[in-house]
């Protein structure tokens, strides 16, 4: 009888079109062990995680190998057998907690649903749920479950999703980028609590991520993947200190450089392009922004940073006209900007473009790349026919994609390619200001670095002005001229990037800087000890 809770041998997975996603991958997972799966987009990390549950996403097929989960061979098991194991012996934690919960159901009903369906007595299931809420340090655990998903913060919802996965007392958790969408301070809390829960209950885990600094805090071993193949595997500390393969060395080097980067941006700036003066804003009766002011000069990058709920994205919505302020004024190019986008002129709409965090959501899946980029060309610049096709080809070349990508649908593109298309669509309007809302947070480090290089090149070539919203402070150091720190809807401090990182004035800024994960296996222990 094997001591492993999961054994995968020569796993092969194919996409519906016959493309091979995994080429003979093998791994073992012991009880209580955390195995990190690391690699760029398309490496096969999530495919392995889902295949371990006997599942292929989007029509993908498991065409070879063995998957033995707590003694059951998943490929030969019947559908009822596989479904009986899911949730009870293996559970999945997704990247987006907001997408994982039903917004119309209370949290406790969703956490309890799985255990009750599998026959756990309600009193026992509810007691176990409360124990998990306490272990995950959720507020007011006795009543926390009475809330709906929209009534809790992103970090609390992520912890509630971990509780939902743990509710069936599984042997294995599949953790698919569970902290990527969180700000740095919330990420620390979730990582520490997740590690504590795993160790406390002896649960094994497959931890899928593209961030080496994050996985270094929780994984016992790492498997590096690329193009559906294993590149290297070994104990976490050993692999980080002495990687054997060129690709692993590249990943480690890229992450170390991003964490140790210093600001070296000296863009030529001109007159003030955007001015926000003493702005207040709210959602319904809930105040969100309090007396916020900023100035952004032409050709400059101003980064806006802060924890979830600090008001960063609300500020972007306000500047773009999606949320009118309750008080204060916004001026653009020396003129007052109407608060609602529907009251703005076509030229004002053209000059401010917003690039969203998730290109999968931002792009219409039924429109080709050429159609997506062509719409603003027609709307703002009146280009049609051959003139439009030629301009689409030029824009694709400008963002580093071949002209024949114009005929592709978004489903045929990688995450980084989709984000480039979103940038090209914004550039099609020939804007003066581009608002970038977490444009690299969902991308692996190598792809994210490509996007940053593209944004820097566009700024150098076109004199683009960026309002850059992010929770990744390593990105800020490499891109921003100045940084504005926000907390609870207020501006905490604003300074040039080098000065702010070297000598932050406010304790909150220092707390943000101290929360950036370092590429050491003992970093999380040091941070938590300092907070104790």
Buried (B, 14 or more C-beta within 10 A) or exposed (E): EEEBBBBBBEBBBBBEEEEBBBBBBBBBBBBBBBBBBBBBBBBBBBBBBBBBBBBBEEEBEBBBBBBBBBEBEBBEBEEEEBEBBBBBBBBBBBBBBBEBBEEEEBBBEBBBBBBBEBEBEEEEBBEBBBBBBEBBBBEEBEEBBEBBBEEBBBBBBBBBBBBBBBBBBBBBBBBBBBBBBBBBBBBBBBBBBBBBBBEEBEBBBBBBBBBBBBBBBBBBBBBBBBBBBBBBBBEBBEBBEEBEBEBBEBBBEBBBEBBEBEBEBEBEBEEBBBBBBEBBBBEEEEBBBBEBBBBBBBBBBBBBBBBBBBBBBBBBBBBBBEBBBEEBBBBBBEEEBBBEBEEBEEEBBBBBBBBBBBBBEBBEEEBBBBBBBBBBBBBBBEBEEEEBBEBBBEBBEBBBBEBEBBEBBBEEBBBBBBBBBBBBBBBBBBBBBBBBBBBBBBBBBBBBBBBBEBBBBBBEEBBBBBBBBBBBBBBBBBBBBBBBBBBBBBBBBBBBBBEBBEEBBBEBBEBBBBBBBBBBBEBBEEBBEEEE
